[in-house]
């Protein structure tokens, strides 16, 4: 195992984030063939105008198109303008072949090549303007339903793509905007009411964190976490309920030490926690969370936003790991009930909510099978260290687990993570306390 992990790390050093081999298959529509693209750089320019009470984003994306056809991107709000290399083009909201989700398809056939996509859109989701023209905005995400990553706010690619991303943010409507920006990228003040955020190039559409508010709107604590590799990690905790900020900070410190001991140095340059008192959702090195879910979400900075899922059929892995940890890394002599966690088709974009219970039980059984290797946790540590900042699939997970264990496990996975639960309807949805259902009104109230 050590040899293959060292090889993987050498391969990672030369990795250029060209992930088109991980994209779903191109597909035909009634207006032509839709093709997935490789975004290489995205720049978002967002103007929050407190006087006009609106937020407008202009996004410029450089992309490479491998196959002839109509390029695919996604954006939930209807764009007001879409251009390819400066030429206005039409786009259409199009169902994916399995009807599990939708994407936007540019209605222009392009030959293979390099292009620039420019999109203008209003941002209405999770943006609020006060009577005094103050701006509160948070790009919250969810993973149990489709199209709820950054496509809610800005034009993006699907989860398979990793690329450089920067964001210029400007505030208008007041002479001076005393804004606070929390982000898991490099934040630079570029003007009186302007900021730039540069996110790491290995991020996917579910990794960036962005939250802005009036200065002083939340009780905030800044401190430093000392990593086992010698780095000083800037940490930020801010809370919806002012009296809980120290409680969150102490818990972050405790869990930080635990996770570094289990899986290695913290894989991010920051650690941010918004103690909202509700919910729980992970970003890379950051989370908006309840206190009960904080340790769960921090674990996701290793599995979910350290090693990242390719698509919805891969998302069960990190939720199963986090839930297995929540339940004390238990060992079980039986695999539990089967569930279709990983076999829902090439276009699945959301994590199957059964991963919490069914996935964690299955990992408990894998731990039982791997007793002579020290259990499952040594494998997970090595797996993370080898594939940090890269995308993984269920098949990739199986292959590495077989190499580590010396066991033939494919049929076991077929029987337990590719098989629908007996007597369960396909649309049934499990609610987990770490990721509870939150209405649009509730998410907006946390701004």
C-alpha positions as CSV (number, residue, x, y, z in Angstrom):
1,X,0.0,0.0,0.0
2,X,2.8,2.4,0.8
3,X,4.3,2.0,-2.7
4,X,1.0,2.7,-4.5
5,X,0.3,5.7,-2.3
6,X,3.8,7.1,-2.9
7,X,3.2,6.6,-6.6
8,X,-0.1,8.4,-6.4
9,X,1.5,11.4,-4.6
10,X,4.1,11.6,-7.4
11,X,1.4,11.6,-10.0
12,X,-0.4,14.3,-8.0
13,X,2.6,16.6,-8.1
14,X,2.3,16.7,-11.9
15,X,-1.5,17.0,-11.9
16,X,-2.9,19.7,-14.0
17,X,-6.6,19.3,-13.0
18,X,-7.5,18.1,-16.5
19,X,-10.5,16.1,-15.4
20,X,-12.4,15.5,-18.6
21,X,-11.9,11.7,-18.3
22,X,-14.1,12.1,-15.1
23,X,-16.9,13.9,-16.9
24,X,-20.3,12.2,-17.6
25,X,-20.9,11.1,-21.2
26,X,-21.9,13.8,-23.7
27,X,-25.5,13.4,-24.8
28,X,-27.9,14.2,-27.7
29,X,-30.7,16.8,-27.4
30,X,-33.4,17.8,-29.9
31,X,-31.2,20.8,-31.0
32,X,-27.8,19.0,-31.2
33,X,-25.2,17.2,-29.1
34,X,-24.5,18.6,-25.7
35,X,-20.8,18.3,-24.6
36,X,-19.1,18.7,-21.3
37,X,-16.2,21.2,-21.1
38,X,-13.0,21.7,-19.1
39,X,-13.1,25.0,-17.3
40,X,-9.6,26.2,-16.8
41,X,-10.2,29.6,-15.1
42,X,-13.2,31.5,-13.8
43,X,-13.5,35.1,-12.7
44,X,-16.7,36.3,-11.0
45,X,-17.3,40.1,-10.6
46,X,-20.2,40.7,-8.2
47,X,-21.7,44.1,-7.5
48,X,-24.0,44.3,-4.4
49,X,-25.9,47.5,-4.8
50,X,-27.7,48.5,-1.6
51,X,-29.4,51.4,-3.3
52,X,-31.0,49.4,-6.1
53,X,-31.2,46.4,-3.8
54,X,-29.8,43.9,-6.2
55,X,-26.7,41.8,-6.8
56,X,-25.4,41.3,-10.3
57,X,-22.6,38.9,-11.3
58,X,-20.6,39.0,-14.5
59,X,-18.6,35.8,-14.9
60,X,-15.8,35.2,-17.4
61,X,-14.8,31.5,-17.9
62,X,-12.0,30.2,-20.0
63,X,-12.6,26.6,-21.2
64,X,-11.4,23.9,-23.4
65,X,-13.8,21.9,-25.5
66,X,-12.6,18.5,-26.5
67,X,-15.5,17.3,-28.6
68,X,-17.6,19.1,-31.2
69,X,-21.0,20.1,-29.9
70,X,-22.9,22.6,-27.7
71,X,-21.0,23.4,-24.4
72,X,-22.6,22.6,-21.1
73,X,-22.5,24.7,-17.9
74,X,-24.9,25.2,-15.1
75,X,-26.7,28.2,-13.4
76,X,-30.0,28.0,-11.5
77,X,-31.0,31.7,-12.1
78,X,-31.9,32.5,-15.7
79,X,-28.9,34.4,-17.1
80,X,-29.6,37.9,-18.7
81,X,-26.7,37.5,-21.1
82,X,-24.5,34.6,-22.4
83,X,-21.6,35.1,-24.8
84,X,-19.0,32.9,-26.4
85,X,-15.9,34.9,-27.4
86,X,-17.9,38.1,-27.3
87,X,-20.8,36.8,-29.4
88,X,-24.3,36.7,-27.8
89,X,-25.7,33.2,-27.9
90,X,-28.8,31.4,-26.7
91,X,-28.8,28.8,-23.9
92,X,-31.5,26.3,-22.9
93,X,-32.2,24.6,-19.6
94,X,-31.9,20.9,-20.5
95,X,-32.8,17.7,-18.7
96,X,-30.0,15.2,-18.3
97,X,-30.6,11.8,-19.9
98,X,-31.7,10.2,-16.6
99,X,-34.0,13.1,-15.8
100,X,-32.3,13.3,-12.4
101,X,-31.2,16.9,-12.9
102,X,-30.8,19.7,-15.4
103,X,-28.0,21.8,-16.9
104,X,-27.8,24.8,-19.3
105,X,-26.7,24.1,-22.8
106,X,-25.4,26.8,-25.1
107,X,-27.4,26.6,-28.4
108,X,-24.4,26.9,-30.7
109,X,-22.3,24.1,-32.1
110,X,-18.6,24.7,-31.5
111,X,-15.6,22.7,-32.9
112,X,-13.0,21.5,-30.4
113,X,-10.9,24.4,-29.1
114,X,-10.4,27.0,-26.5
115,X,-13.1,29.6,-25.8
116,X,-14.3,32.3,-23.4
117,X,-17.8,32.1,-21.9
118,X,-19.2,35.3,-20.4
119,X,-22.4,35.1,-18.3
120,X,-24.4,37.9,-16.6
121,X,-27.0,37.0,-13.9
122,X,-28.8,38.4,-10.9
123,X,-28.2,36.7,-7.6
124,X,-31.3,36.5,-5.4
125,X,-30.8,33.4,-3.3
126,X,-29.4,34.1,0.2
127,X,-28.9,37.8,-0.4
128,X,-30.4,40.5,1.9
129,X,-30.3,44.3,1.9
130,X,-31.1,46.1,5.1
131,X,-33.0,49.4,5.4
132,X,-29.7,51.1,5.8
133,X,-28.3,49.5,2.6
134,X,-26.1,47.0,4.4
135,X,-25.5,43.8,2.6
136,X,-25.7,40.3,4.0
137,X,-25.0,37.4,1.6
138,X,-24.0,33.8,2.1
139,X,-23.4,31.2,-0.7
140,X,-24.8,28.3,1.3
141,X,-24.8,24.9,-0.3
142,X,-26.5,21.6,0.3
143,X,-25.5,18.1,-1.1
144,X,-28.6,16.0,-0.6
145,X,-30.5,17.6,-3.5
146,X,-29.4,18.4,-7.0
147,X,-28.3,21.8,-8.2
148,X,-27.7,23.3,-4.8
149,X,-23.9,24.0,-4.9
150,X,-22.6,27.3,-6.3
151,X,-24.8,27.0,-9.4
152,X,-27.4,28.6,-7.2
153,X,-25.5,31.8,-7.5
154,X,-22.9,31.7,-10.3
155,X,-22.3,29.9,-13.6
156,X,-20.2,26.8,-12.9
157,X,-19.3,23.3,-14.1
158,X,-20.3,20.0,-12.5
159,X,-18.3,18.4,-9.6
160,X,-15.8,16.6,-11.8
161,X,-14.1,19.9,-12.7
162,X,-11.3,21.6,-10.7
163,X,-9.9,25.0,-11.8
164,X,-8.7,28.4,-10.7
165,X,-11.4,30.7,-9.4
166,X,-11.3,34.3,-8.4
167,X,-14.0,36.7,-7.3
168,X,-14.1,40.5,-7.2
169,X,-16.8,41.8,-4.8
170,X,-18.0,45.4,-4.8
171,X,-20.5,47.1,-2.5
172,X,-22.5,50.1,-3.6
173,X,-25.3,52.2,-2.1
174,X,-23.3,53.8,0.8
175,X,-20.2,55.9,0.9
176,X,-18.5,53.4,3.2
177,X,-19.4,49.8,3.6
178,X,-18.0,48.3,6.8
179,X,-18.2,44.7,5.5
180,X,-16.7,41.6,6.9
181,X,-15.9,38.8,4.4
182,X,-15.4,35.3,5.5
183,X,-13.9,33.1,2.8
184,X,-11.7,30.0,2.4
185,X,-9.5,31.7,-0.1
186,X,-7.0,34.6,-0.1
187,X,-9.0,37.8,0.7
188,X,-7.5,41.2,-0.4
189,X,-9.0,44.6,0.0
190,X,-8.6,46.3,-3.4
191,X,-10.6,49.6,-2.8
192,X,-12.8,51.5,-0.4
193,X,-15.7,49.1,-0.9
194,X,-14.0,46.4,-3.0
195,X,-12.4,43.0,-2.2
196,X,-10.9,40.2,-4.2
197,X,-11.0,36.5,-3.2
198,X,-8.7,34.0,-4.9
199,X,-9.6,30.3,-4.3
200,X,-7.2,27.4,-4.6
201,X,-7.2,25.8,-8.1
202,X,-8.0,22.3,-6.8
203,X,-11.4,23.4,-5.5
204,X,-14.6,22.0,-7.1
205,X,-18.0,23.7,-7.3
206,X,-18.8,22.6,-3.7
207,X,-15.6,23.7,-2.0
208,X,-15.6,27.6,-1.9
209,X,-17.0,29.4,1.1
210,X,-18.3,33.0,1.0
211,X,-20.2,34.9,3.6
212,X,-20.3,38.7,4.0
213,X,-22.1,40.9,6.5
214,X,-22.0,44.2,8.2
215,X,-19.0,44.5,10.5
216,X,-20.1,43.7,14.1
217,X,-23.2,41.7,13.0
218,X,-21.8,38.5,14.6
219,X,-19.7,37.8,17.7
220,X,-16.3,36.7,16.2
221,X,-13.2,35.1,17.6
222,X,-9.9,34.9,15.8
223,X,-7.1,32.6,16.9
224,X,-4.4,30.2,15.7
225,X,-4.4,26.5,15.5
226,X,-0.9,24.8,15.6
227,X,-0.7,22.0,13.0
228,X,1.5,18.9,13.6
229,X,3.4,19.9,10.5
230,X,4.5,23.2,12.1
231,X,2.1,25.5,10.3
232,X,0.0,28.2,12.1
233,X,-3.5,27.8,10.8
234,X,-5.6,31.0,11.1
235,X,-8.9,30.1,12.7
236,X,-12.2,32.1,12.7
237,X,-15.3,31.3,14.7
238,X,-18.4,33.5,14.5
239,X,-21.8,32.7,15.9
240,X,-25.4,33.6,15.5
241,X,-25.9,33.4,19.3
242,X,-23.1,35.7,20.8
243,X,-22.7,33.7,24.0
244,X,-21.7,30.5,22.2
245,X,-18.6,31.7,20.4
246,X,-16.1,30.4,23.0
247,X,-17.9,27.1,23.1
248,X,-17.5,26.6,19.3
249,X,-13.9,27.7,19.5
250,X,-12.9,25.2,22.1
251,X,-14.7,22.4,20.3
252,X,-12.9,23.4,17.1
253,X,-9.5,23.2,18.9
254,X,-10.4,19.7,20.3
255,X,-11.6,18.3,17.0
256,X,-8.6,19.8,15.1
257,X,-6.2,17.8,17.3
258,X,-8.2,14.6,17.0
259,X,-8.4,14.7,13.2
260,X,-4.7,15.6,12.7
261,X,-3.8,12.6,14.9
262,X,-6.1,10.3,12.9
263,X,-5.5,11.5,9.3
264,X,-2.5,13.8,9.3
265,X,-2.0,17.6,9.0
266,X,-5.0,19.8,8.4
267,X,-5.3,20.0,4.6
268,X,-6.4,23.7,4.4
269,X,-4.9,27.1,4.9
270,X,-7.7,28.2,7.2
271,X,-10.3,26.8,9.6
272,X,-13.6,28.7,9.6
273,X,-16.8,27.9,11.5
274,X,-20.0,29.8,11.4
275,X,-21.9,28.7,14.5
276,X,-25.4,29.2,13.0
277,X,-27.1,27.1,15.6
278,X,-28.8,25.1,12.8
279,X,-27.9,22.9,10.0
280,X,-24.5,21.6,9.1
281,X,-22.8,21.8,5.7
282,X,-19.1,21.5,4.9
283,X,-16.9,23.6,2.6
284,X,-13.1,23.2,2.3
285,X,-11.8,24.1,5.7
286,X,-15.0,26.0,6.5
287,X,-18.5,25.2,7.7
288,X,-21.9,26.7,8.5
289,X,-23.1,24.5,11.3
290,X,-24.8,23.7,14.5
291,X,-22.7,23.0,17.6
292,X,-23.7,19.3,17.5
293,X,-22.6,18.9,13.9
294,X,-19.3,20.9,14.1
295,X,-17.0,17.8,14.6
296,X,-18.9,16.0,11.7
297,X,-18.4,19.0,9.4
298,X,-14.7,19.3,10.3
299,X,-14.2,15.6,9.4
300,X,-15.5,16.5,6.0
301,X,-12.5,18.8,5.5
302,X,-10.6,15.6,5.1
303,X,-13.2,13.4,3.3
304,X,-15.5,15.5,1.1
305,X,-13.4,18.6,0.8
306,X,-9.9,17.2,1.1
307,X,-10.4,14.0,-0.9
308,X,-13.4,15.1,-3.1
309,X,-16.2,13.1,-4.7
310,X,-16.5,13.0,-8.5
311,X,-20.3,13.1,-8.5
312,X,-23.4,12.0,-6.5
313,X,-22.4,8.4,-6.7
314,X,-19.2,9.1,-4.9
315,X,-20.6,11.4,-2.2
316,X,-21.8,8.5,0.0
317,X,-18.1,7.7,0.9
318,X,-17.5,10.9,2.9
319,X,-20.9,10.9,4.6
320,X,-20.4,7.2,5.6
321,X,-16.9,8.0,7.0
322,X,-18.2,11.0,9.0
323,X,-21.2,9.1,10.3
324,X,-19.0,6.1,11.2
325,X,-16.8,8.5,13.2
326,X,-19.9,10.1,14.8
327,X,-20.8,6.6,16.1
328,X,-17.3,5.8,17.6
329,X,-15.8,4.0,14.6
330,X,-17.7,0.9,15.7
331,X,-17.0,-2.6,14.3
332,X,-19.8,-4.8,13.1
333,X,-19.8,-8.5,12.1
334,X,-22.6,-7.9,9.5
335,X,-22.8,-5.4,6.7
336,X,-26.3,-4.1,7.4
337,X,-29.0,-3.6,4.8
338,X,-28.1,-2.9,1.2
339,X,-28.6,0.5,-0.4
340,X,-28.1,2.0,-3.9
341,X,-25.5,4.5,-2.8
342,X,-23.3,4.4,-5.8
343,X,-25.2,3.0,-8.8
344,X,-27.8,5.7,-9.7
345,X,-26.5,6.4,-13.2
346,X,-23.7,8.6,-14.7
347,X,-25.5,11.9,-14.1
348,X,-26.3,11.6,-10.4
349,X,-25.4,15.0,-8.7
350,X,-26.6,14.6,-5.2
351,X,-25.5,12.4,-2.3
352,X,-27.9,9.6,-1.4
353,X,-29.1,10.4,2.1
354,X,-29.0,6.7,3.0
355,X,-25.2,7.1,3.3
356,X,-25.5,8.2,6.9
357,X,-27.0,5.0,8.2
358,X,-26.5,2.3,5.6
359,X,-23.1,3.6,4.5
360,X,-21.7,3.9,8.1
361,X,-23.0,0.3,8.9
362,X,-21.2,-1.0,5.8
363,X,-17.9,0.7,6.9
364,X,-18.3,-0.9,10.3
365,X,-18.4,-4.3,8.5
366,X,-15.3,-3.4,6.4
367,X,-13.5,-2.5,9.7
368,X,-14.4,-6.0,10.9
369,X,-13.0,-7.6,7.7
370,X,-9.8,-5.6,8.0
371,X,-9.0,-6.5,11.6
372,X,-5.7,-8.1,10.8
373,X,-4.6,-4.9,9.0
374,X,-5.5,-2.7,12.0
375,X,-9.0,-2.0,10.8
376,X,-10.4,0.5,8.3
377,X,-8.9,3.7,9.8
378,X,-5.3,3.0,8.8
379,X,-6.5,2.5,5.2
380,X,-8.5,5.8,5.4
381,X,-5.4,7.7,6.6
382,X,-3.2,6.4,3.8
383,X,-6.0,6.9,1.3
384,X,-6.4,10.5,2.3
385,X,-2.7,11.2,2.3
386,X,-2.3,9.7,-1.2
387,X,-5.2,11.3,-2.9
388,X,-5.5,14.7,-1.1
389,X,-6.9,17.5,-3.3
390,X,-8.0,15.0,-6.0
391,X,-11.3,13.5,-7.0
392,X,-12.3,9.9,-6.2
393,X,-15.0,7.5,-7.2
394,X,-16.5,4.5,-5.6
395,X,-14.6,2.3,-8.0
396,X,-11.4,4.0,-7.1
397,X,-12.2,3.5,-3.4
398,X,-12.8,-0.2,-4.0
399,X,-9.6,-0.8,-6.0
400,X,-7.4,0.8,-3.4
401,X,-9.2,-1.0,-0.5
402,X,-8.6,-4.3,-2.3
403,X,-4.9,-3.6,-2.7
404,X,-4.6,-2.6,1.0
405,X,-6.6,-5.6,2.3
406,X,-5.7,-8.3,-0.2
407,X,-9.4,-9.2,-0.3
408,X,-11.7,-9.5,-3.3
409,X,-14.4,-6.9,-2.4
410,X,-16.2,-6.0,-5.6
411,X,-19.1,-8.4,-5.2
412,X,-19.5,-7.2,-1.6
413,X,-19.8,-3.6,-2.8
414,X,-22.2,-4.7,-5.6
415,X,-24.4,-6.4,-3.0
416,X,-24.4,-3.6,-0.5
417,X,-23.8,-0.2,-2.1
418,X,-25.1,-0.7,-5.6
419,X,-28.3,-2.5,-4.6
420,X,-31.6,-0.7,-3.8
421,X,-32.9,-1.2,-0.3
422,X,-35.7,-3.9,-0.4
423,X,-39.1,-2.4,-0.1
424,X,-37.9,1.2,-0.3
425,X,-39.3,3.7,-2.8
426,X,-36.7,5.5,-4.9
427,X,-37.9,9.0,-3.9
428,X,-37.7,8.3,-0.1
429,X,-35.4,10.7,1.7
430,X,-33.6,10.2,5.0
431,X,-33.1,13.2,7.3
432,X,-29.9,13.2,9.3
433,X,-29.5,15.5,12.3
434,X,-26.1,16.6,10.9
435,X,-27.7,17.8,7.6
436,X,-31.3,18.6,8.5
437,X,-33.7,19.9,6.0
438,X,-33.6,23.8,6.0
439,X,-36.2,25.9,4.3
440,X,-35.1,28.8,2.1
441,X,-36.5,31.2,4.7
442,X,-34.4,29.5,7.4
443,X,-31.2,29.7,5.3
444,X,-31.9,33.4,4.6
445,X,-32.5,34.1,8.2
446,X,-28.9,33.0,9.0
447,X,-27.3,35.7,6.8
